[in-house]
Amino acid sequence: MMKEYVITTKEATEIDQKTCELKNLTNLDLIKNAGLALEEAFLLNCKPKISSQITVISGSGHNGADGLMLGYLLSKKGYQINFIVINVKENLKPENQQIIANIEAEGKNINYFYNESFFEEIENLIKKSDYLIDAILGTGLNKEITGYIGKVIDATRLAKFIFSIDIPSGINGDNGLVYGTAVSADLAAVIEHYKAGNLLNQAQDYTKEKMLVKIGLSTEDKGKYILKENYIQPLPKRKNYSHKYNYGNLLIIGGSLGMTGAPLLTGAGALRTGAGLVTLALPNTCASTLKGSYPEIITNFYKSFDELLPSLEKRNAFTFGPGLERKNPDAEAILNELLKLGLPLVIDADGIYYFKKFKNRGRKYRNVIITPHLGELAVFTGLDSKELEKRSLEVARAFVEEYEFTLVLKGPCTIIADKNETWFSANGNPGLATAGSGDVLTGIITSLLGQGYSPLDAAKTGVYLHSLAGNLAKEKFGEAGLIASDIIAFLPEAIKKIT
């Protein structure tokens, strides 16, 4: 199975230019190719009747040109097309003007609705349409939408069915954020390669379904891919002649007063993913508050760093951070020792706060996986959370290349990255946004490290299994009723599905 590539908007422009150079094509040629592919996708997926009313709302850029071309091809097949252009003709790109000339040569009318005096007419056309083709703004959007265009986008909520070209208008093509307002698409036809903005942040809330539309652009491997089952490593088949130490002897260091549930969930997640032996190392202040422990998990309580040291011996992999507070007097010394050992290590939650103190020491961390959500990555990088949200992919790539750890940036679309590759996983569901869900993921990944997976494979497979178990749990409990323990309960079934 071919990998599905993910690209940035800059890379998309470069690929367009390179395709034109290699195949001796013009921009209009590319738009014609896009129109033909979009026509096929629209007819196949929407199945309009010949009497259906179809409205194209086109902006002034190349996304608008794609929409005009699609409408032109559909009108030549006899479909009833209403063309709306949100600008005056003189401000359109030459390609858009050429397509309009072709449309007008066929006796069709173009409505130039470029200010608020036309708004009622736009609303009426949207209301009476069976299908709305959204070609207002493409992936290059980089500023807040205000004024008239914003009102037009808001009016699209009156539509019965919206077919967006490349990305719903109003979504940024690099970060998936809504810039003011956005179209809610029933189907987005993504041209050639997914853009990061089709996947990240808010994008999924504005796209019910999406599909790739191939138009013959040059295929370039930029090292960014969609995570699917084909690209994970199933758990190894167990031998009869084996024992628990063949499957990972793990130590999970975390916990604080009132926060013992996090390391417990991590440990349980590790066991359910096949770990042979799991031990929790907790501050002795936790001894009186530890409740609901799994009998299969060993618990060690320590008073000081020196008392913890013997617990580090003969381990295959470590977790540092679940439930750990930021005032633990031994935390920095413990992490320093773990990093010196050089064994596979997952750093999560407040562990990332302590790891920040080691990131400016010119070291490489090839056996380390960090699993932050956006707020924890903001602490680690020192960037503002809102700024980081806009540049998460760029920042992730910069840090993994500099420090050579593996990053699992948790979110509606999780980014998994090492110095060579980046993977995007939007396989889960919103029910996974629940307390303890990330702790379970940390345990899954640590378990896989203990069983011999490379950091990248442990991260990819762990994220996929976590999502799959979460989806199985959703089928039983729904999204609102799903809790972290449900993910653990469905891990065995998820493992069986990929093995």
C-alpha positions in Angstrom: 0.0 0.0 0.0 1.3 3.4 -1.0 2.0 5.8 1.8 -0.3 8.8 1.9 1.8 11.9 2.1 1.2 15.0 4.2 2.6 18.3 3.0 2.7 22.0 4.0 1.1 24.7 1.9 4.6 25.9 0.9 5.4 22.3 -0.3 2.1 22.2 -2.2 3.1 25.4 -4.1 6.5 23.9 -4.9 5.0 20.6 -6.1 2.6 22.6 -8.4 5.5 24.5 -9.9 7.7 21.4 -10.3 4.9 19.5 -12.0 4.4 22.4 -14.5 8.2 22.4 -15.2 8.5 18.6 -15.6 5.4 18.1 -17.7 5.5 21.5 -19.5 2.1 22.5 -18.2 0.6 25.9 -17.4 -1.4 26.8 -14.3 -4.5 26.6 -16.4 -3.6 23.0 -17.5 -3.3 22.1 -13.8 -6.7 23.6 -13.1 -8.2 21.7 -16.0 -6.7 18.4 -14.5 -8.1 19.4 -11.1 -11.5 20.1 -12.6 -11.8 16.7 -14.3 -10.8 14.9 -11.1 -13.1 17.0 -9.0 -15.9 16.4 -11.4 -15.4 12.6 -11.1 -15.3 12.8 -7.3 -18.4 15.0 -7.1 -20.5 12.9 -9.3 -19.4 9.6 -7.7 -19.9 10.8 -4.1 -22.8 13.2 -4.4 -24.8 11.5 -7.1 -26.7 14.6 -8.2 -29.8 14.4 -10.4 -29.6 16.2 -13.7 -32.3 18.5 -12.2 -30.3 19.3 -9.1 -29.5 22.9 -8.3 -25.8 23.3 -7.8 -24.2 26.5 -6.7 -20.5 27.3 -7.0 -19.1 30.1 -4.7 -15.7 31.1 -6.0 -13.0 33.3 -4.6 -10.4 35.2 -6.6 -7.5 32.7 -6.3 -6.6 29.3 -7.8 -9.0 27.5 -5.4 -11.7 29.6 -6.9 -10.5 28.7 -10.4 -10.8 25.0 -9.5 -14.4 25.6 -8.4 -15.2 27.5 -11.6 -13.7 24.7 -13.7 -15.7 22.1 -11.9 -18.9 24.1 -12.4 -18.1 24.6 -16.1 -17.6 20.9 -16.6 -20.8 20.0 -14.8 -22.7 22.6 -16.8 -21.5 21.1 -20.0 -23.0 17.8 -18.8 -26.4 19.5 -18.4 -26.4 20.2 -14.7 -28.0 23.4 -13.4 -25.1 25.5 -12.1 -25.3 28.9 -10.3 -21.9 30.7 -10.5 -21.1 33.2 -7.7 -17.8 35.0 -7.8 -17.0 36.9 -4.6 -15.0 39.7 -6.3 -15.1 42.0 -9.3 -13.9 40.4 -12.5 -10.8 42.7 -12.8 -9.4 41.4 -9.5 -9.4 37.8 -10.5 -6.4 35.8 -11.6 -5.9 35.4 -15.3 -6.8 31.7 -15.1 -10.1 32.5 -13.4 -10.9 35.1 -16.1 -10.2 32.6 -18.8 -12.5 30.0 -17.3 -15.2 32.6 -16.9 -14.9 33.5 -20.6 -15.4 29.8 -21.4 -18.5 29.7 -19.2 -20.0 32.8 -20.7 -19.3 31.5 -24.2 -21.6 28.6 -23.3 -24.3 31.2 -22.6 -24.1 30.8 -18.8 -24.3 33.7 -16.4 -21.8 34.7 -13.7 -23.0 36.5 -10.6 -20.4 38.9 -9.3 -21.5 39.4 -5.7 -18.7 41.5 -4.1 -20.3 43.5 -1.3 -23.1 43.3 1.3 -25.7 44.7 -1.1 -25.8 41.2 -2.7 -26.0 39.2 0.5 -29.7 38.5 0.3 -29.3 37.1 -3.2 -26.5 34.8 -2.0 -28.6 33.5 0.9 -31.5 32.8 -1.5 -29.2 30.9 -3.9 -27.7 28.8 -1.1 -31.1 28.0 0.3 -32.5 26.7 -2.9 -29.4 24.7 -3.9 -29.2 21.0 -3.5 -25.4 21.2 -3.5 -23.0 24.0 -2.7 -19.4 23.8 -4.1 -17.1 25.8 -1.7 -14.2 27.3 -3.6 -14.0 30.6 -1.7 -10.6 30.3 0.0 -7.9 27.6 -0.3 -5.2 26.3 1.9 -3.1 29.5 1.7 -5.3 31.4 4.2 -3.1 33.2 6.7 -5.2 36.0 8.2 -8.4 36.4 10.1 -11.6 36.4 7.9 -13.8 39.5 8.6 -16.4 41.5 6.8 -18.3 40.5 3.8 -16.4 37.2 3.0 -17.0 36.2 6.6 -20.7 36.8 6.2 -20.8 34.7 3.0 -19.0 31.8 4.8 -21.5 32.1 7.7 -24.3 31.9 5.2 -23.1 28.6 3.9 -24.6 27.0 7.0 -27.9 27.3 5.2 -26.7 24.8 2.6 -28.1 21.3 2.3 -24.7 19.7 1.3 -21.3 21.3 1.0 -18.5 20.0 -1.3 -15.3 21.8 -0.4 -12.3 21.9 -2.7 -9.0 21.0 -0.9 -10.0 22.4 2.5 -13.1 24.1 3.9 -12.8 27.8 3.4 -11.6 29.5 6.6 -9.3 26.7 7.8 -5.6 27.4 7.7 -3.8 24.9 5.5 -0.8 24.4 7.8 -2.4 24.2 11.2 -6.1 23.3 10.8 -7.2 26.4 12.9 -10.3 28.4 12.0 -9.3 31.9 11.1 -12.4 33.8 12.2 -15.1 31.6 10.6 -15.1 28.5 8.4 -17.3 26.4 6.2 -18.5 23.1 7.6 -18.0 20.7 4.7 -19.9 17.5 4.3 -17.1 16.3 2.0 -13.7 17.9 1.3 -12.0 16.8 -1.9 -8.3 17.1 -1.0 -6.1 17.6 -4.1 -3.3 15.1 -4.5 -1.8 15.1 -1.0 -3.3 15.9 2.5 -2.2 19.2 3.8 -1.3 19.4 7.5 -4.3 21.7 7.9 -6.7 19.0 6.7 -5.8 17.0 9.9 -4.7 19.2 12.8 -6.6 21.1 15.5 -10.1 22.1 14.5 -10.1 20.7 10.9 -11.9 17.5 11.8 -14.8 19.5 13.3 -15.3 21.2 10.0 -15.0 18.2 7.7 -17.4 15.3 8.0 -15.6 13.3 5.4 -12.5 13.9 3.2 -11.1 12.1 0.2 -8.0 12.4 -1.9 -8.4 13.5 -5.5 -5.4 12.7 -7.7 -4.7 15.1 -10.6 -1.2 13.9 -11.7 1.0 16.2 -9.6 4.5 15.1 -9.0 4.8 12.7 -6.0 7.4 13.9 -3.5 8.2 12.2 -0.3 8.6 14.9 2.3 8.9 12.5 5.2 5.3 13.2 6.5 2.7 10.5 6.4 -0.8 9.4 7.5 -0.6 6.7 10.2 -2.5 3.6 9.2 -2.4 0.0 10.3 -0.1 -1.0 7.4 2.7 1.1 9.1 2.7 -0.2 12.6 4.4 -3.2 14.1 2.1 -6.0 15.5 3.1 -7.5 18.8 5.6 -10.3 18.3 4.3 -13.9 18.6 5.3 -15.3 22.0 7.4 -18.4 22.3 6.4 -21.3 24.6 9.9 -21.3 25.9 9.9 -17.9 27.5 9.3 -16.1 30.8 8.1 -12.7 32.0 11.5 -11.1 31.6 11.4 -11.7 27.9 8.6 -9.2 27.6 9.9 -6.2 29.4 10.8 -5.4 33.0 9.5 -1.9 33.3 9.8 0.8 36.0 7.3 3.6 36.2 8.5 6.6 38.2 5.8 9.1 39.1 3.0 9.9 41.5 2.5 12.4 44.2 0.1 13.0 47.1 -3.4 12.6 45.6 -2.0 11.7 42.2 -1.4 8.0 42.4 -4.0 7.1 39.8 -1.8 8.3 36.9 1.1 5.9 37.4 -1.4 3.1 38.1 -3.1 3.7 34.8 0.3 3.8 33.1 1.2 0.5 34.7 -2.1 -1.2 33.8 -1.8 0.0 30.2 1.7 -1.5 30.0 0.6 -4.8 31.4 -2.4 -5.0 29.0 0.0 -4.4 26.1 2.1 -7.4 27.0 4.7 -6.2 29.5 6.1 -9.0 31.6 6.7 -7.1 34.8 5.7 -3.7 35.9 6.9 -1.9 39.0 5.8 1.6 40.2 8.3 3.8 42.1 6.4 6.3 44.1 7.4 8.8 46.8 6.7 7.4 50.3 4.2 10.2 50.9 1.9 8.3 48.5 1.8 5.1 50.6 -1.3 6.1 52.5 -3.3 7.3 49.5 -2.6 4.6 46.9 -5.9 3.0 46.2 -7.2 0.5 43.7 -3.8 -0.9 42.9 -3.7 -3.8 40.4 -2.4 -6.9 42.2 -0.2 -7.6 39.2 1.7 -4.4 39.7 4.6 -4.2 42.1 4.9 -1.0 44.2 8.1 0.5 45.6 8.0 3.6 47.9 11.2 5.6 48.2 12.1 8.4 50.7 15.1 9.7 48.8 17.0 9.4 45.5 19.6 7.1 47.1 16.8 4.8 48.2 15.4 4.7 44.7 18.6 3.8 42.9 18.5 0.0 43.4 15.1 0.0 41.6 16.7 1.2 38.4 18.7 -2.0 38.0 17.9 -4.8 35.5 15.1 -2.8 33.7 14.4 -2.8 30.0 12.5 0.5 29.8 11.3 3.3 32.0 8.5 5.8 32.4 9.1 9.1 34.1 6.4 11.6 35.0 2.8 10.4 35.4 1.3 12.1 38.4 4.7 13.6 39.4 4.5 17.0 40.9 6.7 19.9 40.1 8.1 20.1 43.6 9.6 16.7 43.9 13.1 17.3 45.4 14.5 14.1 43.9 13.0 14.4 40.4 15.8 16.1 38.6 18.4 13.7 40.0 16.3 10.7 39.1 15.8 12.0 35.5 19.5 12.7 35.2 20.3 9.1 36.2 17.8 7.7 33.8 19.3 9.8 30.9 22.8 8.6 31.9 21.6 4.9 31.7 20.6 5.5 28.1 17.9 2.8 28.2 14.5 3.4 26.5 12.6 6.1 28.4 9.2 7.7 28.0 8.8 11.1 29.6 5.3 12.3 30.2 3.3 15.0 32.1 5.4 16.9 34.7 8.4 14.8 33.7 8.5 17.0 30.7 8.8 20.0 33.0 12.0 18.5 34.5 13.3 17.4 31.1 13.3 21.0 30.0 16.3 21.6 32.2 18.3 19.1 30.2 17.5 20.4 26.7 20.1 23.0 26.4 23.1 20.8 27.3 24.0 19.9 23.7 23.0 16.2 24.2 21.1 13.9 21.9 18.3 11.7 23.3 17.8 8.9 20.8 16.2 6.5 23.3 13.8 9.1 24.7 10.2 9.5 23.8 8.3 12.5 25.2 4.5 12.5 25.1 3.2 16.0 25.7 -0.1 17.7 25.0 0.1 21.2 23.6 0.3 22.9 27.0 3.2 20.6 28.1 5.0 21.2 24.9 4.6 24.9 25.5 6.3 24.5 28.8 9.1 22.5 27.3 9.7 24.9 24.4 9.0 28.2 26.2 6.6 29.3 23.6 3.1 30.7 24.1 0.4 28.0 23.8 -1.5 30.0 21.2 1.6 30.6 19.1 2.6 27.0 19.4 -0.9 25.9 18.3 -0.3 27.8 15.0 3.2 26.4 14.5 3.0 23.0 16.1 4.3 21.0 13.2 7.2 23.4 12.5 8.2 23.5 16.2 7.9 19.7 16.5 10.2 19.2 13.5 12.8 21.7 14.8 13.0 20.1 18.3 13.2 16.4 17.2 15.9 17.4 14.6 18.0 19.2 17.3 17.7 16.8 20.2 16.9 13.5 18.3 14.2 12.3 20.7 10.9 11.0 19.5 7.9 13.2 20.0 4.3 12.2 20.5 2.3 15.4 20.5 -1.2 14.4 21.6 -4.3 16.0 20.2 -7.3 15.4 17.9 -4.6 14.5 15.3 -1.5 13.3 17.1 1.8 14.1 15.6 4.5 11.4 16.0 8.0 12.6 14.9 11.6 11.6 15.1 14.5 13.2 13.3 13.7 11.5 10.0 9.9 11.1 9.8 6.6 12.6 10.9 3.3 10.6 11.2 -0.2 12.0 11.7 -2.8 9.9 13.5 -6.4 11.0 13.5 -7.6 7.5 14.2 -9.2 8.1 17.6 -12.4 9.8 18.8 -13.2 12.7 21.2 -14.0 10.3 24.0 -10.2 9.9 24.4 -10.1 13.4 25.7 -10.6 12.2 29.3 -8.5 12.2 32.5 -5.9 9.4 32.5 -6.1 8.7 28.7 -2.6 10.0 28.2 -1.3 8.0 31.1 -2.6 4.8 29.5 -0.9 5.8 26.2 2.4 6.3 28.0 2.1 2.8 29.5 1.4 1.3 26.1 4.4 2.9 24.5 6.7 2.0 27.4 5.5 -1.6 27.2 6.4 -1.8 23.5 9.9 -0.3 24.2 10.4 -3.0 26.8 9.5 -5.6 24.2 12.2 -4.4 21.9 10.5 -1.9 19.6 12.5 1.1 18.4 11.3 4.5 19.8 9.5 5.4 16.5 7.8 2.1 16.1 6.8 2.0 19.8 5.3 5.5 19.4 3.5 4.7 16.1 2.1 1.4 17.3 1.3 2.7 20.7 -0.7 5.6 19.4 -2.5 3.4 16.9 -3.4 0.8 19.6 -4.6 3.5 22.0 -6.9 4.9 19.3 -8.2 1.5 18.3 -8.9 0.5 21.9 -10.6 3.9 22.4 -12.8 3.3 19.4 -13.8 -0.1 20.6 -14.6 1.4 24.0 -16.7 4.1 22.3 -18.8 1.5 20.7 -19.8 0.2 24.1 -19.8 3.4 26.2 -20.2 6.3 23.8 -17.8 9.2 23.8 -19.1 11.0 26.9 -19.1 7.9 29.0 -15.7 6.7 28.0 -13.0 6.7 30.8 -9.4 5.8 30.7 -9.9 2.4 32.4 -12.2 1.5 29.4 -9.2 2.0 27.0 -7.2 -0.5 29.1 -10.0 -3.0 29.1 -10.2 -3.0 25.3 -6.5 -3.1 24.7 -6.5 -7.0 24.4 -9.2 -6.8 21.7 -7.3 -4.0 19.9 -4.1 -6.1 19.9 -5.9 -9.1 18.5 -7.2 -7.0 15.6 -3.7 -6.0 14.5 -1.9 -9.3 15.2 
